[in-house]
Amino acid sequence: MIVLGIETSCDETAASVVTDQANGDARILSNVVLSQLDEHRPYGGVVPEIAARSHLDHIDRIVDEAMREAGVSFDDLDCVAATGGPGLIGGVIVGVMTAKAIALTHNKPFVAVNHLEGHALTVRLSEQVEFPYLLLLVSGGHCQLLSVEGIGKYKRLGTTIDDALGEAFDKSAKLLGLGYPGGPHVEKAAALSENPERFNLPRPMKGKPGCDFSFSGLKTAVRQTAEKLPPGPFKDEDLNDLCAAFQMAAADTLVDRCTRAIKMFKHDYPSGNTLVVAGGVAANKAIRERLSQMCDKHKMAMVAPPLKLCTDNGAMIAWAGLEAFKAGQRDTLDFAPRPRWPLDPDAPKAAYAGGKKA
């Protein structure tokens, strides 16, 4: 099968063509991503109106480039997939309408993909990971722990009750003057620290029942600690140590919450032995290492997509669309883009659950 996937849920305009092989392996024929970082950097974060306009300006060219790079025509496609939500609704509308137009014009099936499911299934694009598995989905817009039972079958074990971890990375970096996006800047500064334990930052929710997350307090603690430093530009030593403290606190929190989730997961699935880490924060090498050590302790395999597939991209949408299509999913052309779309619709709504946190 050959599937075109379109991703426009936030600040990347992306399109990709993927195919599955006779032996079950997947192959990415093209994966074109246009980042909007330069457009949003002056504001220190994503501006929804700017993002939507940029998607509209570039989507046709990005799709054309993906098709040409893959060496296929629209007639070769088995279906057209696009992120249907959750996300910034203006951008989601652009991607969905583009996919619908292609599907209608070339008489191809249309599949609306949950952006979170795209992250959840990405690992199966690069690795032979069988269901069920435990998923830590952690990025700028969402932070969740879920049991992945199969295509479209998810059980939420925990979610953020306020900020997502990626958001905390970005906002902490902004107040420290490190620029946007914050994650890579914080990771780079933390790696230069000679005293990562110098600042004592909180580990929100650590030791508490359940698997929910909270990062608002950690972000506030970074601000309060920074305000106590000598006035004027931050010294490199102070900046590096504070970033290292933040990263260590984040990793400790993830390990605590994931440890509890592993126990819940193994209770439900005694043979389950895989933790998948997906989303933009999964690209953080220090956090990957801590989670890998935790998995070794609990006799779990930790698997994460390649770094280039951790952040938003079209290949994850194309692959999720392919898996959903093979499972029998077809969506009509009156599908309505969704700003919120929980993977587990039966899970109780979390406090302060925004668009991608739903």
Secondary structure as UniProt FT lines:
FT   STRAND          2..7
FT   STRAND          12..20
FT   TURN            22..23
FT   STRAND          26..35
FT   HELIX           37..40
FT   HELIX           41..43
FT   HELIX           48..70
FT   HELIX           74..76
FT   STRAND          79..85
FT   HELIX           89..106
FT   STRAND          110..114
FT   HELIX           115..126
FT   STRAND          133..138
FT   STRAND          143..150
FT   TURN            151..152
FT   STRAND          153..160
FT   HELIX           165..175
FT   TURN            176..177
FT   HELIX           182..191
FT   TURN            196..197
FT   TURN            204..207
FT   HELIX           216..227
FT   HELIX           236..268
FT   TURN            270..271
FT   STRAND          274..278
FT   HELIX           280..283
FT   HELIX           285..297
FT   TURN            298..299
FT   STRAND          301..303
FT   HELIX           307..309
FT   HELIX           314..326
FT   TURN            327..328
FT   TURN            333..334
FT   TURN            345..346
FT   TURN            351..352
FT   TURN            355..357
//
